[in-house]
Amino acid sequence: MEKFYVVVRADLPAGAQATQAAHAAIAFCIAHRGYIPLANWHANSNNLVLLAVPDEAALDELHTAVAEHVPVEWFHEPDFGDSLTAIAFPGTAETIRLVSSLPLALRVPLAA
């Protein structure tokens, strides 16, 4: 695993996206602390990719697709009505294909 992925909802304010991403990443690390690829990633790569999907429905769909291939953790935010706000998972050939077209989160378009 060269990269660790966190995907958030683009329909959340920027500060909330950052916070929800951290929640999901920490949830993954706690739930899968014995997961050898995670330990190897931390020791050898530490490449973290933060991506965005448009909304909760898209995030839920991605969660279902990713969960067919690797362990995945999600975060539901009580302050947003317990809605799904972010997911975190290891990068594999399968998961990279699933997220290859997603934009980076929190990206501010360059001025023209």
C-alpha positions as protocol buffer text, in pm:
chain_id: "A"
residue {
  index: 1
  type: MET
  ca { x: 0 y: 0 z: 0 }
}
residue {
  index: 2
  type: GLU
  ca { x: 169 y: 316 z: -120 }
}
residue {
  index: 3
  type: LYS
  ca { x: -119 y: 553 z: -49 }
}
residue {
  index: 4
  type: PHE
  ca { x: -393 y: 589 z: 208 }
}
residue {
  index: 5
  type: TYR
  ca { x: -715 y: 746 z: 85 }
}
residue {
  index: 6
  type: VAL
  ca { x: -968 y: 963 z: 264 }
}
residue {
  index: 7
  type: VAL
  ca { x: -1275 y: 1080 z: 76 }
}
residue {
  index: 8
  type: VAL
  ca { x: -1505 y: 1356 z: 200 }
}
residue {
  index: 9
  type: ARG
  ca { x: -1821 y: 1525 z: 80 }
}
residue {
  index: 10
  type: ALA
  ca { x: -1765 y: 1838 z: -128 }
}
residue {
  index: 11
  type: ASP
  ca { x: -2102 y: 1975 z: -16 }
}
residue {
  index: 12
  type: LEU
  ca { x: -1963 y: 2038 z: 334 }
}
residue {
  index: 13
  type: PRO
  ca { x: -1783 y: 2361 z: 431 }
}
residue {
  index: 14
  type: ALA
  ca { x: -1404 y: 2343 z: 392 }
}
residue {
  index: 15
  type: GLY
  ca { x: -1337 y: 2332 z: 766 }
}
residue {
  index: 16
  type: ALA
  ca { x: -1588 y: 2050 z: 810 }
}
residue {
  index: 17
  type: GLN
  ca { x: -1430 y: 1856 z: 523 }
}
residue {
  index: 18
  type: ALA
  ca { x: -1091 y: 1871 z: 693 }
}
residue {
  index: 19
  type: THR
  ca { x: -1234 y: 1769 z: 1029 }
}
residue {
  index: 20
  type: GLN
  ca { x: -1443 y: 1485 z: 887 }
}
residue {
  index: 21
  type: ALA
  ca { x: -1140 y: 1354 z: 696 }
}
residue {
  index: 22
  type: ALA
  ca { x: -942 y: 1342 z: 1020 }
}
residue {
  index: 23
  type: HIS
  ca { x: -1228 y: 1160 z: 1196 }
}
residue {
  index: 24
  type: ALA
  ca { x: -1240 y: 892 z: 925 }
}
residue {
  index: 25
  type: ALA
  ca { x: -862 y: 845 z: 915 }
}
residue {
  index: 26
  type: ILE
  ca { x: -843 y: 809 z: 1294 }
}
residue {
  index: 27
  type: ALA
  ca { x: -1139 y: 568 z: 1291 }
}
residue {
  index: 28
  type: PHE
  ca { x: -954 y: 353 z: 1037 }
}
residue {
  index: 29
  type: CYS
  ca { x: -632 y: 354 z: 1238 }
}
residue {
  index: 30
  type: ILE
  ca { x: -811 y: 255 z: 1558 }
}
residue {
  index: 31
  type: ALA
  ca { x: -1031 y: -12 z: 1400 }
}
residue {
  index: 32
  type: HIS
  ca { x: -744 y: -167 z: 1203 }
}
residue {
  index: 33
  type: ARG
  ca { x: -439 y: -110 z: 1424 }
}
residue {
  index: 34
  type: GLY
  ca { x: -313 y: -463 z: 1352 }
}
residue {
  index: 35
  type: TYR
  ca { x: -352 y: -421 z: 975 }
}
residue {
  index: 36
  type: ILE
  ca { x: 0 y: -487 z: 842 }
}
residue {
  index: 37
  type: PRO
  ca { x: -37 y: -282 z: 521 }
}
residue {
  index: 38
  type: LEU
  ca { x: -121 y: 22 z: 734 }
}
residue {
  index: 39
  type: ALA
  ca { x: 192 y: -20 z: 945 }
}
residue {
  index: 40
  type: ASN
  ca { x: 402 y: -65 z: 630 }
}
residue {
  index: 41
  type: TRP
  ca { x: 244 y: 244 z: 474 }
}
residue {
  index: 42
  type: HIS
  ca { x: 327 y: 451 z: 781 }
}
residue {
  index: 43
  type: ALA
  ca { x: 686 y: 327 z: 791 }
}
residue {
  index: 44
  type: ASN
  ca { x: 760 y: 348 z: 419 }
}
residue {
  index: 45
  type: SER
  ca { x: 533 y: 586 z: 235 }
}
residue {
  index: 46
  type: ASN
  ca { x: 303 y: 812 z: 438 }
}
residue {
  index: 47
  type: ASN
  ca { x: 136 y: 931 z: 117 }
}
residue {
  index: 48
  type: LEU
  ca { x: -211 y: 1051 z: 212 }
}
residue {
  index: 49
  type: VAL
  ca { x: -463 y: 1140 z: -56 }
}
residue {
  index: 50
  type: LEU
  ca { x: -767 y: 1353 z: 28 }
}
residue {
  index: 51
  type: LEU
  ca { x: -1040 y: 1338 z: -236 }
}
residue {
  index: 52
  type: ALA
  ca { x: -1398 y: 1458 z: -264 }
}
residue {
  index: 53
  type: VAL
  ca { x: -1732 y: 1332 z: -391 }
}
residue {
  index: 54
  type: PRO
  ca { x: -2029 y: 1561 z: -450 }
}
residue {
  index: 55
  type: ASP
  ca { x: -2260 y: 1448 z: -170 }
}
residue {
  index: 56
  type: GLU
  ca { x: -2364 y: 1181 z: 81 }
}
residue {
  index: 57
  type: ALA
  ca { x: -2524 y: 954 z: -180 }
}
residue {
  index: 58
  type: ALA
  ca { x: -2201 y: 944 z: -382 }
}
residue {
  index: 59
  type: LEU
  ca { x: -1997 y: 878 z: -68 }
}
residue {
  index: 60
  type: ASP
  ca { x: -2226 y: 593 z: 36 }
}
residue {
  index: 61
  type: GLU
  ca { x: -2199 y: 442 z: -313 }
}
residue {
  index: 62
  type: LEU
  ca { x: -1820 y: 466 z: -304 }
}
residue {
  index: 63
  type: HIS
  ca { x: -1811 y: 314 z: 45 }
}
residue {
  index: 64
  type: THR
  ca { x: -2006 y: 12 z: -78 }
}
residue {
  index: 65
  type: ALA
  ca { x: -1778 y: -34 z: -380 }
}
residue {
  index: 66
  type: VAL
  ca { x: -1455 y: 3 z: -181 }
}
residue {
  index: 67
  type: ALA
  ca { x: -1574 y: -235 z: 94 }
}
residue {
  index: 68
  type: GLU
  ca { x: -1585 y: -516 z: -163 }
}
residue {
  index: 69
  type: HIS
  ca { x: -1205 y: -497 z: -189 }
}
residue {
  index: 70
  type: VAL
  ca { x: -1046 y: -366 z: 132 }
}
residue {
  index: 71
  type: PRO
  ca { x: -1121 y: -268 z: 490 }
}
residue {
  index: 72
  type: VAL
  ca { x: -1288 y: 72 z: 498 }
}
residue {
  index: 73
  type: GLU
  ca { x: -1399 y: 295 z: 782 }
}
residue {
  index: 74
  type: TRP
  ca { x: -1661 y: 564 z: 766 }
}
residue {
  index: 75
  type: PHE
  ca { x: -1758 y: 852 z: 984 }
}
residue {
  index: 76
  type: HIS
  ca { x: -2109 y: 972 z: 1058 }
}
residue {
  index: 77
  type: GLU
  ca { x: -2118 y: 1320 z: 1208 }
}
residue {
  index: 78
  type: PRO
  ca { x: -2370 y: 1378 z: 1490 }
}
residue {
  index: 79
  type: ASP
  ca { x: -2360 y: 1754 z: 1421 }
}
residue {
  index: 80
  type: PHE
  ca { x: -2480 y: 1687 z: 1065 }
}
residue {
  index: 81
  type: GLY
  ca { x: -2773 y: 1463 z: 1162 }
}
residue {
  index: 82
  type: ASP
  ca { x: -2552 y: 1153 z: 1177 }
}
residue {
  index: 83
  type: SER
  ca { x: -2499 y: 1177 z: 802 }
}
residue {
  index: 84
  type: LEU
  ca { x: -2208 y: 999 z: 637 }
}
residue {
  index: 85
  type: THR
  ca { x: -1933 y: 1257 z: 594 }
}
residue {
  index: 86
  type: ALA
  ca { x: -1606 y: 1074 z: 516 }
}
residue {
  index: 87
  type: ILE
  ca { x: -1449 y: 733 z: 450 }
}
residue {
  index: 88
  type: ALA
  ca { x: -1091 y: 609 z: 476 }
}
residue {
  index: 89
  type: PHE
  ca { x: -925 y: 306 z: 316 }
}
residue {
  index: 90
  type: PRO
  ca { x: -594 y: 169 z: 184 }
}
residue {
  index: 91
  type: GLY
  ca { x: -494 y: 213 z: -175 }
}
residue {
  index: 92
  type: THR
  ca { x: -489 y: -104 z: -384 }
}
residue {
  index: 93
  type: ALA
  ca { x: -518 y: -157 z: -757 }
}
residue {
  index: 94
  type: GLU
  ca { x: -894 y: -200 z: -715 }
}
residue {
  index: 95
  type: THR
  ca { x: -953 y: 103 z: -493 }
}
residue {
  index: 96
  type: ILE
  ca { x: -729 y: 328 z: -700 }
}
residue {
  index: 97
  type: ARG
  ca { x: -943 y: 251 z: -1004 }
}
residue {
  index: 98
  type: LEU
  ca { x: -1255 y: 341 z: -806 }
}
residue {
  index: 99
  type: VAL
  ca { x: -1122 y: 687 z: -711 }
}
residue {
  index: 100
  type: SER
  ca { x: -903 y: 773 z: -1010 }
}
residue {
  index: 101
  type: SER
  ca { x: -1149 y: 1028 z: -1149 }
}
residue {
  index: 102
  type: LEU
  ca { x: -1227 y: 1203 z: -818 }
}
residue {
  index: 103
  type: PRO
  ca { x: -1096 y: 1555 z: -759 }
}
residue {
  index: 104
  type: LEU
  ca { x: -874 y: 1655 z: -471 }
}
residue {
  index: 105
  type: ALA
  ca { x: -1070 y: 1782 z: -173 }
}
residue {
  index: 106
  type: LEU
  ca { x: -1048 y: 2146 z: -68 }
}
residue {
  index: 107
  type: ARG
  ca { x: -898 y: 2243 z: -401 }
}
residue {
  index: 108
  type: VAL
  ca { x: -943 y: 2606 z: -483 }
}
residue {
  index: 109
  type: PRO
  ca { x: -963 y: 2669 z: -858 }
}
residue {
  index: 110
  type: LEU
  ca { x: -674 y: 2876 z: -994 }
}
residue {
  index: 111
  type: ALA
  ca { x: -765 y: 3227 z: -1107 }
}
residue {
  index: 112
  type: ALA
  ca { x: -798 y: 3255 z: -1482 }
}
